[in-house]
């Protein structure tokens, strides 16, 4: 059976990659899905440690974030139209060009976005450009160009404004790893961003634990700005119900635009969530599961069989205490 993770070239093949990085983190989230210490996790907690450039050792619990839920999902205010940047404005090396490039800001004036995004008929189509869609992007193991992306990731809200969420089986180190939010048709309208650190759990790093198939990436500034200041970020959601309705995004290997499906999730078991959405093949791993009720990211394509052995059913490790701890430690590592 052809698992999605087996199509990941250049960028990492995780299950049994002993050099996979590790760390931990978490932050403030709205409503019932908070990152409070008293949350009971369905999965066992996992200590994580940073292993990538710029990451430091774990900090104590006093470093946990306190951002308000009201601002966590808000996109930056719309700005006047800016010239589109090249697919790789930094030249791929994060050098001087990365500090001088003009990076346009994602706006909120996309016409008809909500009506399209909230269509919950379980069908799959090209995702329309929009505030939420533009926070989702493709991961590249080298130059940002057509046909060169391997996985999917999305910006999550944090106090540091520089965190991206994906599947652990998509990443093993930062070498040449770049993220292009809003990528479409060979172009990166919001720039090509260098990944400076990768955070995964000990359970994934040591055993390839499918219940911990998630990773948080730190993104280096571009043009003097943080990635969340440019496209906004969705809050991380913990302990969502097993039957939540989500919008599922991903970048198929053979496509130069993101796809989108909205449908209800079910539980495969206590540690894995599943959704029936057609035509999510290799390349969609790491794609976010965004709860339609509150905009929180409650999963990523991965987990069981690295996302599933059929294109029409996708899986995610259940988000609970373990991913919350990872998020908190990623924040602490920035200090």
C-alpha positions in Angstrom: 0.0 0.0 0.0 1.3 3.4 -1.0 1.4 5.5 2.1 1.4 9.3 1.7 4.6 9.7 3.6 6.5 7.5 1.2 6.3 10.1 -1.5 8.2 12.7 0.6 11.4 13.2 -1.3 14.3 15.5 -0.3 12.5 16.6 2.9 12.5 13.8 5.4 11.1 10.3 5.8 10.4 10.1 9.5 9.3 6.8 10.8 12.5 5.5 12.3 14.6 8.5 11.5 16.6 8.7 14.7 18.1 12.1 13.9 14.6 13.7 13.9 14.5 16.8 16.0 12.6 17.1 19.2 11.0 19.8 21.4 7.9 21.0 22.9 5.3 23.8 23.1 1.9 25.3 23.6 -0.1 28.6 23.9 -3.3 30.2 24.8 -6.4 29.1 22.9 -10.0 30.3 22.9 -13.1 28.7 24.4 -13.0 25.2 25.9 -9.9 24.3 24.1 -7.5 26.1 26.3 -3.8 25.2 27.0 -4.3 25.3 30.8 -2.2 22.9 32.9 -5.3 21.1 34.2 -6.3 19.8 30.8 -6.4 16.0 30.8 -4.7 14.5 27.8 -6.1 11.4 26.0 -2.5 10.5 25.0 0.5 10.1 27.2 2.6 13.3 27.6 5.9 13.4 25.9 8.9 15.5 26.9 10.5 17.2 23.9 13.8 18.9 23.3 14.9 21.2 20.7 17.4 19.9 18.1 17.5 22.6 15.4 19.3 25.8 14.9 18.1 28.5 17.2 16.4 26.2 19.6 17.3 26.0 23.3 16.5 23.7 26.1 13.1 23.5 27.8 11.9 26.2 30.1 9.7 25.8 33.1 5.9 26.2 33.2 6.1 29.9 34.0 7.0 30.5 30.3 3.6 29.5 29.1 1.9 32.2 26.9 -1.0 34.4 27.8 -2.3 35.7 24.5 -6.0 36.5 24.4 -8.4 34.3 22.3 -10.0 37.4 20.8 -6.8 38.3 19.0 -5.3 34.9 18.3 -7.2 34.2 15.1 -7.4 37.8 13.8 -5.7 38.5 10.4 -3.7 41.6 9.9 -5.5 44.6 8.7 -5.8 44.8 4.9 -3.2 47.1 3.2 -2.9 48.7 -0.1 -2.0 46.2 -2.9 1.7 45.5 -2.9 3.8 44.2 -5.8 4.0 40.4 -5.8 7.3 39.1 -4.6 9.2 36.5 -6.5 8.8 32.8 -5.6 12.1 32.9 -3.6 12.8 36.6 -2.8 15.6 35.8 -0.4 17.5 33.9 -3.0 17.2 30.8 -0.9 20.0 31.6 1.5 18.3 34.0 4.0 21.0 36.6 3.2 20.7 40.3 2.7 17.9 40.0 0.2 15.8 38.5 2.9 16.1 41.6 4.9 15.3 44.1 2.2 12.5 42.4 0.2 9.1 44.0 0.4 6.6 41.5 1.7 2.9 42.2 1.0 0.4 41.6 3.8 -2.6 39.3 3.5 -5.8 41.3 3.5 -9.4 40.4 4.5 -11.2 41.7 1.4 -11.6 38.4 -0.5 -15.0 38.4 -2.0 -17.2 35.3 -1.4 -14.6 33.7 0.8 -16.9 32.6 3.6 -19.6 31.2 1.5 -17.1 29.0 -0.3 -15.1 27.9 2.8 -18.2 26.9 4.7 -19.7 24.6 2.0 -19.7 21.4 3.9 -20.7 18.8 1.3 -17.6 16.6 1.6 -16.4 17.4 -1.9 -12.9 18.4 -2.8 -12.0 21.4 -5.0 -9.3 24.0 -5.4 -9.2 26.3 -2.4 -10.1 29.9 -3.1 -7.6 32.6 -2.2 -8.6 34.1 1.1 -7.5 35.1 4.6 -7.6 31.6 6.0 -6.3 29.8 2.8 -3.3 32.2 2.7 -2.1 31.0 6.1 -1.7 27.5 4.5 1.3 26.9 2.4 3.6 24.4 0.8 6.9 23.1 2.2 9.9 22.9 -0.1 13.1 21.0 0.4 15.0 23.5 -1.7 14.1 26.2 -4.2 10.5 27.4 -4.2 9.4 26.5 -7.7 6.7 24.5 -9.5 6.9 20.8 -8.8 9.3 21.1 -5.9 7.0 21.0 -2.9 6.8 18.0 -0.6 4.3 18.6 2.2 1.8 21.1 3.6 1.9 23.4 6.7 0.0 26.3 8.2 0.7 29.3 10.4 -0.5 29.0 14.0 -1.0 31.9 16.4 1.7 32.5 19.0 3.2 35.3 21.0 6.4 35.0 19.0 4.5 35.2 15.7 6.8 32.8 14.0 5.4 29.3 14.3 4.1 26.9 11.6 2.4 23.5 12.1 2.9 20.4 10.0 3.3 16.6 10.3 6.4 15.2 11.9 6.9 12.7 9.1 7.4 15.7 6.7 10.5 17.0 8.4 13.8 15.8 9.8 16.0 18.9 9.8 16.1 22.5 8.6 18.5 22.0 5.7 17.1 23.9 2.7 13.6 23.8 4.2 11.4 26.7 3.2 7.7 27.5 3.6 5.6 29.5 1.1 2.2 30.6 2.6 -0.5 31.1 -0.1 1.7 29.4 -2.7 -0.1 29.1 -6.0 0.8 28.5 -9.6 4.6 28.5 -9.0 4.4 31.8 -7.1 4.9 32.8 -3.4 2.7 35.9 -3.0 3.8 36.4 0.6 7.4 35.4 0.2 9.6 32.3 0.7 10.4 31.8 4.4 13.4 29.9 5.8 12.7 27.3 8.5 15.2 27.9 11.3 14.1 25.2 13.9 12.1 22.1 14.0 10.3 20.8 17.1 9.0 17.2 17.5 8.3 15.0 20.5 10.6 12.3 22.0 7.9 9.7 21.1 8.2 10.6 17.4 11.9 10.9 17.4 12.6 7.7 19.2 9.8 5.4 18.1 8.0 7.1 15.1 4.9 7.1 17.3 2.0 7.8 15.0 0.1 9.3 17.9 2.7 12.1 17.9 3.0 12.7 14.2 3.0 16.5 14.4 5.8 19.1 14.3 6.1 22.8 14.9 8.6 24.8 12.8 10.1 28.2 13.7 10.2 30.6 10.7 13.0 33.2 10.3 11.9 36.8 9.7 11.7 38.1 6.2 12.0 41.7 5.2 12.2 42.5 8.9 8.7 41.0 9.6 7.4 37.9 11.3 5.3 35.5 9.3 2.2 36.0 11.4 2.4 39.7 10.9 2.1 39.1 7.2 -0.6 36.4 6.9 -2.0 36.0 10.4 -2.3 32.7 12.3 -5.0 30.3 13.4 -5.1 29.3 17.1 -4.1 25.8 18.1 -7.1 23.8 19.4 -6.9 21.0 22.0 -9.4 18.3 23.0 -11.9 19.1 20.3 -14.9 16.7 20.0 -14.4 13.7 17.8 -17.3 14.8 15.5 -16.2 18.3 14.7 -16.7 19.8 11.3 -13.4 20.9 9.7 -12.0 22.4 6.6 -9.2 20.2 5.3 -6.4 21.8 3.2 -3.4 20.3 1.4 -1.0 20.7 -1.6 -1.0 17.5 -3.7 2.3 16.6 -5.2 1.0 17.0 -8.7 -0.8 20.3 -8.1 0.3 24.0 -7.9 -2.7 25.1 -5.8 -4.1 24.1 -2.5 -7.2 21.9 -2.3 -10.0 22.1 0.2 -12.7 19.8 1.6 -15.2 20.5 4.4 -16.7 17.5 6.3 -17.4 16.0 9.7 -14.6 14.1 11.5 -15.0 10.8 13.4 -12.8 8.9 15.8 -10.7 6.0 14.6 -9.8 5.4 18.2 -9.0 7.6 21.3 -5.7 8.8 19.7 -6.6 9.1 16.0 -9.1 11.2 14.2 -10.3 10.5 10.6 -12.2 12.3 7.8 -13.6 11.2 4.5 -12.5 13.7 1.8 -11.8 12.6 -1.7 -8.5 13.1 -3.6 -6.0 14.0 -0.9 -2.9 12.3 -2.1 0.8 12.5 -1.4 1.9 16.1 -0.7 -1.1 16.9 1.5 0.5 15.5 4.6 0.8 18.3 7.3 -2.4 20.0 5.9 -4.4 21.6 8.7 -7.8 20.5 10.0 -9.5 23.8 10.8 -12.7 23.7 13.0 -15.4 25.6 11.2 -17.0 26.6 14.5 -14.0 28.6 15.9 -11.2 28.6 13.4 -8.9 26.5 15.6 -6.5 24.0 14.1 -7.4 20.6 15.7 -5.3 18.3 13.6 -2.9 17.8 10.6 -2.9 15.1 8.0 -0.6 12.4 9.3 -0.7 9.9 12.1 -2.1 6.5 11.2 -0.3 5.2 8.0 1.3 8.7 7.7 -2.1 10.1 6.8 -3.8 7.1 5.3 -3.2 4.5 2.6 -6.1 5.8 0.4 -6.5 9.3 -1.0 -10.1 9.5 0.1 -9.7 9.1 3.9 -7.3 11.1 5.9 -6.1 10.8 9.5 -4.6 12.9 12.2 -3.2 12.3 15.7 -5.6 13.6 18.3 -4.5 17.0 19.6 -4.3 17.1 23.4 -1.8 17.6 26.2 1.2 16.3 24.1 0.9 18.8 21.3 0.1 21.5 23.9 3.3 20.8 25.7 5.2 20.8 22.5 3.8 24.2 21.6 4.7 25.7 25.0 8.3 24.5 24.7 8.7 25.8 21.2 7.6 29.2 22.6 10.1 28.9 25.5 12.9 28.1 23.1 12.6 31.5 21.5 13.5 33.2 24.8 
